[in-house]
Amino acid sequence: MTKIIIFPNIESFQSCQNPLPSGQIFCNPVPANDGIRYAMCMDWVQMDLDYFATLEGVIIVDTLPADWYYPEEG
């Protein structure tokens, strides 16, 4: 299932098990405009989502938070 994993900081991402419990390997996350949080979006299996749910500060969402986007210039 496609979900977005949001890490509170790069250290949290770097501490993740890779490959994941399912054997799936992931690559670099995308930084937020705050320069602190990072996110990954993939087609995850449930055992990997369960793993991410155990990590402190990590959240699993369907869409990025509104403040993730850069404001449009106009």
Residue pairs with C-beta under 8 A, 6 or more apart in sequence:
1 43
1 44
1 45
1 46
1 49
2 41
2 42
2 43
2 44
3 41
3 44
3 49
3 60
3 61
3 62
4 39
4 40
4 41
4 60
4 61
4 62
4 63
4 64
5 29
5 39
5 40
5 41
5 44
5 52
5 58
5 59
5 60
6 37
6 38
6 39
6 58
6 59
6 60
6 61
6 64
6 65
7 13
7 29
7 37
7 38
7 39
7 40
7 55
7 57
7 58
8 36
8 37
8 57
8 58
9 36
9 37
9 38
9 57
10 31
10 38
12 38
12 55
12 56
12 57
12 58
13 29
13 38
13 40
15 55
16 26
16 52
16 55
17 51
18 25
18 26
19 25
20 26
20 47
20 48
20 51
21 47
21 48
21 50
21 51
22 45
22 47
22 48
24 42
24 44
24 45
24 48
26 40
26 42
29 38
29 39
29 40
30 38
30 39
30 40
31 37
31 38
32 38
32 39
32 67
32 68
33 67
33 68
33 69
33 70
34 67
37 68
39 64
39 68
44 52
49 60
52 58
52 60
53 60
